[in-house]
Amino acid sequence: MRVMVTGGAGFIGSHLCEALLEREHEICGLDNFDPYYDRGIKERNLAGCREHRNFEFQELDILDWESLKKLARRFRPEVVVHLAALAGVQPSLDRPKKYEEVNVRGTMNIMEMCLEAGCSRVLSASSSSVYGDASRVPFDEADPCDRPVSPYAASKRSAELMAHTYHHIHGLDVANLRFFTVYGPRQRPEMAIAKFTRLIASERPVTLYGDGSSSRDYTFVSDIVSGVVSLVERRLGGYRIYNLGDSSPVRLSDLVTVIEHEVGRKARIQYGEARPGDVRRTWAAVDRAKQDLDYHPKVSIEQGVGRYVAWAKKIGAIS
Ligand SMILES: NC(=O)c1ccc[n+]([C@@H]2O[C@H](COP(=O)([O-])OP(=O)(O)OC[C@H]3O[C@@H](n4cnc5c(N)ncnc54)[C@H](O)[C@@H]3O)[C@@H](O)[C@H]2O)c1
């Protein structure tokens, strides 16, 4: 299948491109190397894909409508996996307008691009953050999602709503995929597991916001990728929403213990005030994905952190 992957140089995008290439799909990755984190990291993410004969890459901004349209008309994707976004909750508090522009307008551009290029299927990355600070767990796809607590969450929910509109008006087959805290090799450097690993390995203090009792449904990147690949290949139509999570939340304080164990050093912990925009917990109900996509997350937090730490050592990020 001809698959376009936006955000293809990013953490999840590069893993997804590799997995799709292994399964003989023809991939067009695009990314603008947004400076949110270092370009060199994204170039390294892409290195494996670039060697593959079924891979092409375009450096392109999804806000650049003319270039996007030209590319789609030439490549003629059968399905688009839309991962390009400004990710991360805390920075969205400082740059809400930019988040809205890339995550909402950018997603509209992708939908419009599909109409221009005759592509009828879009899988769009959404986030557990759309559930807001919900107290009913686990989070179910049918739960109301009208109380986002950060600009990032609001932008992701807005993008979902826009995607539904394109399904309704134009008949696009759309799936919104709500990823739950994804981690693993190539994880964005500012995310908790990457940051804590660096700090613990270099014996610098680790700040936990809140009292350490918040929890996240950490999901290993290969499990997320298996869910996305399954949906790409199953060709399910209509309008769909799927949680992709591990469905076994981990407390922040327990996460630190797991990282300490894998790194082999004790953390120097300090506590800070809980931050606006953060939620107390995330926890995915994954029954729908299990049933429709045969989605069965396999990697435990201990295994996953172990693999992350081994990778960080291999690339020299920690010693
Ligand atoms: N990592 C997680 O825990 C997580 C959780 C929930 C949802 N998500 C979503 O999954 C997707 C991928 O996240 P990730 O963790 O791989 O992040 P990432 O930042 O590594 O990847 C996103 C990529 O999009 C690119 N990008 C940003 N703006 C762009 C633009 N205007 N045009 C073209 N490319 C642009 C970036 O350069 C980056 O390479 C995002 O949509 C994110 O919101 C991620």
The ligand as an SDF file (V2000), in Angstrom:
LIG
                    3D

 44 48  0  0  0  0  0  0  0  0999 V2000
    4.6910   10.5030   22.4390 N   0  0  0  0  0  0  0  0  0  0  0  0
    3.5730   10.4520   23.1260 C   0  0  0  0  0  0  0  0  0  0  0  0
    3.5550   10.0700   24.3040 O   0  0  0  0  0  0  0  0  0  0  0  0
    2.2690   10.8460   22.4840 C   0  0  0  0  0  0  0  0  0  0  0  0
    1.0810   10.6700   23.2290 C   0  0  0  0  0  0  0  0  0  0  0  0
   -0.1190   11.0350   22.6590 C   0  0  0  0  0  0  0  0  0  0  0  0
   -0.1620   11.5330   21.3790 C   0  0  0  0  0  0  0  0  0  0  0  0
    0.9910   11.7070   20.6850 N   0  0  0  0  0  0  0  0  0  0  0  0
    0.8990   12.2440   19.3170 C   0  0  0  0  0  0  0  0  0  0  0  0
    1.6210   11.3850   18.4460 O   0  0  0  0  0  0  0  0  0  0  0  0
    2.2020   12.1430   17.3860 C   0  0  0  0  0  0  0  0  0  0  0  0
    3.7010   11.8790   17.3180 C   0  0  0  0  0  0  0  0  0  0  0  0
    4.3010   12.2390   18.5690 O   0  0  0  0  0  0  0  0  0  0  0  0
    5.8410   12.0150   18.8800 P   0  0  0  0  0  0  0  0  0  0  0  0
    5.9500   11.7470   20.3350 O   0  0  0  0  0  0  0  0  0  0  0  0
    6.4270   11.0950   17.9020 O   0  0  0  0  0  0  0  0  0  0  0  0
    6.3760   13.5110   18.6650 O   0  0  0  0  0  0  0  0  0  0  0  0
    7.5750   14.0590   17.7920 P   0  0  0  0  0  0  0  0  0  0  0  0
    7.6840   15.5090   18.1380 O   0  0  0  0  0  0  0  0  0  0  0  0
    8.7670   13.2120   17.9480 O   0  0  0  0  0  0  0  0  0  0  0  0
    7.0220   13.8840   16.3140 O   0  0  0  0  0  0  0  0  0  0  0  0
    6.2190   14.8430   15.6690 C   0  0  0  0  0  0  0  0  0  0  0  0
    6.9140   15.2390   14.3830 C   0  0  0  0  0  0  0  0  0  0  0  0
    6.0790   16.1990   13.7250 O   0  0  0  0  0  0  0  0  0  0  0  0
    6.9360   17.1410   13.1120 C   0  0  0  0  0  0  0  0  0  0  0  0
    6.2080   18.3840   12.8960 N   0  0  0  0  0  0  0  0  0  0  0  0
    5.8390   19.3080   13.8070 C   0  0  0  0  0  0  0  0  0  0  0  0
    5.2310   20.3370   13.2040 N   0  0  0  0  0  0  0  0  0  0  0  0
    5.2110   20.0560   11.8730 C   0  0  0  0  0  0  0  0  0  0  0  0
    4.7540   20.7540   10.7220 C   0  0  0  0  0  0  0  0  0  0  0  0
    4.1750   21.9640   10.8280 N   0  0  0  0  0  0  0  0  0  0  0  0
    4.9020   20.1780    9.5170 N   0  0  0  0  0  0  0  0  0  0  0  0
    5.5030   18.9620    9.3860 C   0  0  0  0  0  0  0  0  0  0  0  0
    5.9710   18.2660   10.4450 N   0  0  0  0  0  0  0  0  0  0  0  0
    5.8280   18.8110   11.6770 C   0  0  0  0  0  0  0  0  0  0  0  0
    8.0910   17.3120   14.0610 C   0  0  0  0  0  0  0  0  0  0  0  0
    9.2600   17.8240   13.4250 O   0  0  0  0  0  0  0  0  0  0  0  0
    8.2770   15.9150   14.6160 C   0  0  0  0  0  0  0  0  0  0  0  0
    9.3060   15.2080   13.9430 O   0  0  0  0  0  0  0  0  0  0  0  0
    1.8340   13.6040   17.6720 C   0  0  0  0  0  0  0  0  0  0  0  0
    0.6760   13.9040   16.9320 O   0  0  0  0  0  0  0  0  0  0  0  0
    1.5400   13.6010   19.1580 C   0  0  0  0  0  0  0  0  0  0  0  0
    0.6580   14.6560   19.5060 O   0  0  0  0  0  0  0  0  0  0  0  0
    2.2090   11.3660   21.1910 C   0  0  0  0  0  0  0  0  0  0  0  0
  1  2  1  0
  2  3  2  0
  2  4  1  0
  4  5  1  0
  4 44  2  0
  5  6  2  0
  6  7  1  0
  7  8  2  0
  8  9  1  0
  8 44  1  0
  9 10  1  0
  9 42  1  0
 10 11  1  0
 11 12  1  0
 11 40  1  0
 12 13  1  0
 13 14  1  0
 14 15  2  0
 14 16  1  0
 14 17  1  0
 17 18  1  0
 18 19  2  0
 18 20  1  0
 18 21  1  0
 21 22  1  0
 22 23  1  0
 23 24  1  0
 23 38  1  0
 24 25  1  0
 25 26  1  0
 25 36  1  0
 26 27  1  0
 26 35  1  0
 27 28  2  0
 28 29  1  0
 29 30  1  0
 29 35  2  0
 30 31  1  0
 30 32  2  0
 32 33  1  0
 33 34  2  0
 34 35  1  0
 36 37  1  0
 36 38  1  0
 38 39  1  0
 40 41  1  0
 40 42  1  0
 42 43  1  0
M  CHG  2   8   1  16  -1
M  END
$$$$
